[in-house]
Amino acid sequence: MVESPFLSILGLAAVVLLVVVTGGIGYLTLADWRDRRRLEQEKRETRRSTPKRR
């Protein structure tokens, strides 16, 4: 059985797209985690710096 060059290119394109999409999802997940961590840290700093009212 002879493998056609079209199927080889199509398979390679599928693997490349899979890697790109997986990398994009990883990047977005990391960015979201960093943003949440930064916001929580800002909230903690704001709570410490505001004087308590009596």
SULKAWO-V43121 format. One record per residue. N is the residue number from 0. RES is the residue in three letters. PHI is phi in whole degrees, -180 to 180 (NA if undefined). Layout:
BEGIN
n=<N & N>
res=<RES & RES>
phi=<PHI & PHI>
END
This chain:
BEGIN
n=<0 & 1 & 2 & 3 & 4 & 5 & 6 & 7 & 8 & 9 & 10 & 11 & 12 & 13 & 14 & 15 & 16 & 17 & 18 & 19 & 20 & 21 & 22 & 23 & 24 & 25 & 26 & 27 & 28 & 29 & 30 & 31 & 32 & 33 & 34 & 35 & 36 & 37 & 38 & 39 & 40 & 41 & 42 & 43 & 44 & 45 & 46 & 47 & 48 & 49 & 50 & 51 & 52 & 53>
res=<MET & VAL & GLU & SER & PRO & PHE & LEU & SER & ILE & LEU & GLY & LEU & ALA & ALA & VAL & VAL & LEU & LEU & VAL & VAL & VAL & THR & GLY & GLY & ILE & GLY & TYR & LEU & THR & LEU & ALA & ASP & TRP & ARG & ASP & ARG & ARG & ARG & LEU & GLU & GLN & GLU & LYS & ARG & GLU & THR & ARG & ARG & SER & THR & PRO & LYS & ARG & ARG>
phi=<NA & -99 & -85 & -79 & -62 & -62 & -68 & -65 & -65 & -64 & -65 & -64 & -62 & -64 & -66 & -62 & -63 & -62 & -66 & -64 & -65 & -63 & -63 & -64 & -65 & -62 & -63 & -63 & -64 & -64 & -63 & -64 & -63 & -62 & -64 & -63 & -65 & -65 & -64 & -64 & -67 & -64 & -62 & -63 & -67 & -65 & -63 & -70 & -83 & -84 & -71 & -79 & -89 & -115>
END
